[in-house]
Amino acid sequence: MRHLISAMLIVVGVIHLLPLSGVFMLIAAFRPLYQLVALIAGFASVLSFLYLAWSVGGYNAAIARVVAADVVALGCLVVATTAYMRGYGVARRQ
């Protein structure tokens, strides 16, 4: 599970090579202590951009590529969150 979470955070970090969020995702891929915060930040970043793109509509080809990348990132975040919850989080506590 730990490697799956790390792999998904690496993918999201590479997709979001912004100075703050992308670097934090890459760090969290190798530091389990930061993974939950990275997952929350990743969802906030991806979902906010997808919402903005959807609400504005009529975007150009460059924005369409970013939307496609964010859809891939969203899928990776869902997989990583599921693995996190099964391996470390909510399901482990019960």
Helices and strands as residue ranges (DSSP letters): H 2-15, H 21-30, G 32-34, H 35-56, H 61-87, H 90-93
